[in-house]
C-alpha cells in the first residue's frame, strides 16, 4: 500500500469527556484511486491508435480503388 492510497480527513471538534475538545479524525484506504488515471491514458492510446491507421482517413480513399464517377442528371 502506497501513501497515495491513504486519505486522512480532519472533521469537526467535539466536546471531550474532561471538559476540553477533541477532533474527529478519519483515515480511509482506497486501493483503486490510482485507476482514476487509467481511463484517460486508455482513451489517449485509443486515439493515437486510430490516428495511426491511414486507411480510415476521409480525404484518402482505399489504395488501388478507382475514382468514383459523378452521377448524371436523373431522367
N, C-alpha and C positions, 0 to 999 in steps of 0.2 A: 504494500500500500504506500503510495507516494503522498507527499504533503499536499499535492493538488487535489486530492480526493477528500480531504478533511475540511469541514466548514465549522467554524466556531461562531456562534451568534450570541451577542450580549443583549439580554432582554431588559425588562423593567426592574426597578428597585422594589423590593418587598420588605415589609417590616420583619425584623428578626425576633427571635424569642427573648433576647436580653435587652430589648429596647432600642437597638441600633437598626441599621438597614442592611439588607443583603441583596445582591444582584442575581438575577436569574441568568444562568449561562447554559447553553445547549450546544452539544457537539454532534454534527451529522457526518456520516461517512457515505459518500456517493461514488462507488467504483465506476459508474457509467458516465461520469462527467466528461471524460476525455473523448467519448464518442460524439460529442456535440460538434467537433471539428471534422469528423469523418464524412458527414453529409456534404458540406461544401467542397471538400477535397475530391470526393467521388464525382460530384457534378462537374468540377473543373476537368477531371480526367476524361469524363464522357464527352465534354465539349471539345477538348483537344483531339480526341479520337475521331469525332465526327468531322472536324475541320481537316483532318489529315487524309480523308478519303476523297480523292479527286473525281470519282465517278458521280458524286452527288452534287456537284456544282450546278447552279442554274444556268449559267452562261455557256457552259460546255456540254455538248451532247455526248452520247456514248461514242467511244472510239470506233471508227470504221462505219458509222451509221451514215446513210445518205441524207442529204439535206431535204427538209420537208418541202413539198410543193405547196404553193399558195392556193387556197381554194378559189375557184372561179365563181362567177355570179350564179345564183340559183335560177333554174329555168322553169 
